[in-house]
Protein backbone atom coordinates (compact mmCIF):
# COMPACT_ATOMS: atom_id res chain seq x y z
CA UNK A 1 0.00 0.00 0.00
CA UNK A 2 1.54 3.26 -1.18
CA UNK A 3 0.44 6.41 0.48
CA UNK A 4 2.79 8.77 -1.34
CA UNK A 5 3.19 8.88 -5.10
CA UNK A 6 6.55 8.01 -6.55
CA UNK A 7 8.68 10.93 -7.49
CA UNK A 8 9.44 11.37 -11.16
CA UNK A 9 13.05 12.15 -12.03
CA UNK A 10 13.72 15.67 -13.24
CA UNK A 11 15.99 16.05 -16.24
CA UNK A 12 18.59 18.66 -15.45
CA UNK A 13 20.74 20.17 -18.14
CA UNK A 14 23.98 22.01 -17.74
CA UNK A 15 23.49 25.74 -17.33
CA UNK A 16 25.38 27.70 -19.93
CA UNK A 17 26.17 31.37 -20.18
CA UNK A 18 23.37 31.82 -22.70
CA UNK A 19 20.92 32.95 -20.06
CA UNK A 20 20.50 36.62 -19.27
CA UNK A 21 21.79 36.43 -15.70
CA UNK A 22 24.93 34.63 -16.81
CA UNK A 23 25.59 37.18 -19.52
CA UNK A 24 25.08 40.07 -17.11
CA UNK A 25 27.46 38.62 -14.54
CA UNK A 26 30.01 37.88 -17.26
CA UNK A 27 29.92 41.49 -18.45
CA UNK A 28 30.12 42.89 -14.91
CA UNK A 29 33.06 40.68 -13.98
CA UNK A 30 35.01 41.42 -17.16
CA UNK A 31 34.47 45.18 -16.83
CA UNK A 32 35.49 44.98 -13.17
CA UNK A 33 38.65 43.02 -13.95
CA UNK A 34 39.69 45.43 -16.69
CA UNK A 35 38.91 48.38 -14.40
CA UNK A 36 41.25 46.96 -11.76
CA UNK A 37 43.93 46.28 -14.38
CA UNK A 38 43.61 49.88 -15.57
CA UNK A 39 43.80 51.12 -12.00
CA UNK A 40 46.98 49.12 -11.38
CA UNK A 41 48.53 50.40 -14.61
CA UNK A 42 47.60 53.98 -13.72
CA UNK A 43 49.13 53.64 -10.26
CA UNK A 44 52.35 52.18 -11.63
CA UNK A 45 52.79 54.74 -14.45
CA UNK A 46 51.33 57.75 -12.63
CA UNK A 47 48.65 58.51 -15.23
CA UNK A 48 45.47 58.55 -13.20
CA UNK A 49 42.38 58.14 -15.36
CA UNK A 50 43.92 57.18 -18.72
CA UNK A 51 44.35 53.41 -18.38
CA UNK A 52 41.17 53.04 -16.30
CA UNK A 53 39.12 54.61 -19.10
CA UNK A 54 40.92 52.76 -21.90
CA UNK A 55 40.71 49.33 -20.25
CA UNK A 56 37.08 49.79 -19.22
CA UNK A 57 36.02 50.91 -22.70
CA UNK A 58 37.99 48.04 -24.26
CA UNK A 59 36.18 45.56 -22.00
CA UNK A 60 32.77 47.06 -22.69
CA UNK A 61 33.28 47.09 -26.46
CA UNK A 62 34.50 43.50 -26.38
CA UNK A 63 31.55 42.40 -24.26
CA UNK A 64 29.03 44.08 -26.55
CA UNK A 65 30.70 42.64 -29.64
CA UNK A 66 30.52 39.17 -28.11
CA UNK A 67 26.85 39.69 -27.26
CA UNK A 68 26.17 40.74 -30.84
CA UNK A 69 27.85 37.65 -32.33
CA UNK A 70 26.17 35.25 -29.88
CA UNK A 71 22.80 36.87 -30.62
CA UNK A 72 23.38 36.62 -34.37
CA UNK A 73 24.28 32.93 -34.15
CA UNK A 74 21.23 32.21 -31.98
CA UNK A 75 18.95 33.97 -34.45
CA UNK A 76 20.43 32.01 -37.37
CA UNK A 77 19.74 28.77 -35.48
CA UNK A 78 16.17 29.88 -34.80
CA UNK A 79 15.64 30.69 -38.48
CA UNK A 80 16.88 27.23 -39.47
CA UNK A 81 14.56 25.57 -36.92
CA UNK A 82 11.58 27.59 -38.14
CA UNK A 83 12.37 26.81 -41.75
CA UNK A 84 12.65 23.10 -40.98
CA UNK A 85 9.43 23.04 -38.98
CA UNK A 86 7.58 24.97 -41.68
CA UNK A 87 8.61 22.45 -44.35
CA UNK A 88 8.45 19.29 -42.21
CA UNK A 89 4.99 18.40 -43.53
CA UNK A 90 6.38 18.45 -47.08
CA UNK A 91 8.91 15.71 -46.33
CA UNK A 92 6.14 13.31 -45.39
CA UNK A 93 4.42 13.93 -48.73
CA UNK A 94 7.67 13.34 -50.61
CA UNK A 95 8.16 9.98 -48.90
CA UNK A 96 4.61 8.91 -49.75
CA UNK A 97 5.08 10.01 -53.37
CA UNK A 98 8.21 7.88 -53.70
CA UNK A 99 6.35 4.72 -52.60
C-alpha positions as CSV (number, residue, x, y, z in Angstrom):
1,X,0.0,0.0,0.0
2,X,1.5,3.3,-1.2
3,X,0.4,6.4,0.5
4,X,2.8,8.8,-1.3
5,X,3.2,8.9,-5.1
6,X,6.6,8.0,-6.5
7,X,8.7,10.9,-7.5
8,X,9.4,11.4,-11.2
9,X,13.1,12.2,-12.0
10,X,13.7,15.7,-13.2
11,X,16.0,16.1,-16.2
12,X,18.6,18.7,-15.5
13,X,20.7,20.2,-18.1
14,X,24.0,22.0,-17.7
15,X,23.5,25.7,-17.3
16,X,25.4,27.7,-19.9
17,X,26.2,31.4,-20.2
18,X,23.4,31.8,-22.7
19,X,20.9,33.0,-20.1
20,X,20.5,36.6,-19.3
21,X,21.8,36.4,-15.7
22,X,24.9,34.6,-16.8
23,X,25.6,37.2,-19.5
24,X,25.1,40.1,-17.1
25,X,27.5,38.6,-14.5
26,X,30.0,37.9,-17.3
27,X,29.9,41.5,-18.5
28,X,30.1,42.9,-14.9
29,X,33.1,40.7,-14.0
30,X,35.0,41.4,-17.2
31,X,34.5,45.2,-16.8
32,X,35.5,45.0,-13.2
33,X,38.6,43.0,-13.9
34,X,39.7,45.4,-16.7
35,X,38.9,48.4,-14.4
36,X,41.3,47.0,-11.8
37,X,43.9,46.3,-14.4
38,X,43.6,49.9,-15.6
39,X,43.8,51.1,-12.0
40,X,47.0,49.1,-11.4
41,X,48.5,50.4,-14.6
42,X,47.6,54.0,-13.7
43,X,49.1,53.6,-10.3
44,X,52.4,52.2,-11.6
45,X,52.8,54.7,-14.4
46,X,51.3,57.8,-12.6
47,X,48.7,58.5,-15.2
48,X,45.5,58.5,-13.2
49,X,42.4,58.1,-15.4
50,X,43.9,57.2,-18.7
51,X,44.3,53.4,-18.4
52,X,41.2,53.0,-16.3
53,X,39.1,54.6,-19.1
54,X,40.9,52.8,-21.9
55,X,40.7,49.3,-20.3
56,X,37.1,49.8,-19.2
57,X,36.0,50.9,-22.7
58,X,38.0,48.0,-24.3
59,X,36.2,45.6,-22.0
60,X,32.8,47.1,-22.7
61,X,33.3,47.1,-26.5
62,X,34.5,43.5,-26.4
63,X,31.6,42.4,-24.3
64,X,29.0,44.1,-26.5
65,X,30.7,42.6,-29.6
66,X,30.5,39.2,-28.1
67,X,26.9,39.7,-27.3
68,X,26.2,40.7,-30.8
69,X,27.8,37.6,-32.3
70,X,26.2,35.3,-29.9
71,X,22.8,36.9,-30.6
72,X,23.4,36.6,-34.4
73,X,24.3,32.9,-34.1
74,X,21.2,32.2,-32.0
75,X,19.0,34.0,-34.5
76,X,20.4,32.0,-37.4
77,X,19.7,28.8,-35.5
78,X,16.2,29.9,-34.8
79,X,15.6,30.7,-38.5
80,X,16.9,27.2,-39.5
81,X,14.6,25.6,-36.9
82,X,11.6,27.6,-38.1
83,X,12.4,26.8,-41.8
84,X,12.7,23.1,-41.0
85,X,9.4,23.0,-39.0
86,X,7.6,25.0,-41.7
87,X,8.6,22.4,-44.3
88,X,8.4,19.3,-42.2
89,X,5.0,18.4,-43.5
90,X,6.4,18.5,-47.1
91,X,8.9,15.7,-46.3
92,X,6.1,13.3,-45.4
93,X,4.4,13.9,-48.7
94,X,7.7,13.3,-50.6
95,X,8.2,10.0,-48.9
96,X,4.6,8.9,-49.8
97,X,5.1,10.0,-53.4
98,X,8.2,7.9,-53.7
99,X,6.3,4.7,-52.6
